[in-house]
Amino acid sequence: MRALRIDPDATVTDINLPESDAQSAIRDHVGSPDAVDQGVYHRRAVLHLHGSGRVIGLDANLAAWALASAWRGTPLYPLHGTVVVTGRGQDGGVNPLDDELAQHGHTVAQTVRDTLATWRIRPPASNHAAVDELLAYATRDITPPRT
């Protein structure tokens, strides 16, 4: 089953989860033997993340945050640790991720990497400005071109 793994360094990897035990594989990828939280920020996708990532000090995952925030249309709370993105069935179950949403993940992560590189040279004026700038770029990345 197709899914994406988004690491805190904004690396995105296409992964193939086993149909028979996807939840166990997801726990392995996010590094959580127990709790895996699920967030639905797009009607066709589920983000799976470490249930205690922030509490135990996992690094913030800016690429996953930007993707989820763009899908939702508003800045969200920080996401921490490795995130696995799967498709979402009508019953809320885990399904393969479709090509369009996988492309969103890859494109937004590349934008995050490019933006962070630019910020090393020209830092944003404030945290608020950084959030607004990154969310605007991510929203652009997931918005279909107008015809």
C-alpha angles and dihedrals in degrees: 000000000000118000139151127239112207114192126200090254088063093253112148121202127185107229134186113222119201112253092220098053109015094146093058091049090049090052089051093050095048091042097237119130091189126014122040114176120211125212125191109204096149125038091235099043143060125202113211117199141167108282093221100028097126094041094052093045104254114167119266114261104221095174093054090044092052092048094048092043092050091048090049094041096231138073109271134200115282119279119216134204131001115337126204117205118203135170119264125228124216088257090055092253127135115276134169113285112249123236096251095054092042088054089051089056094050094044096047092047091052089050090051091051091048093046093049089051090052091048090057087064099032111021118205117258093245143350089261091054090049092052092048093047096048093045091051091053093046092048089052089051094056098039114099114237115262116246 
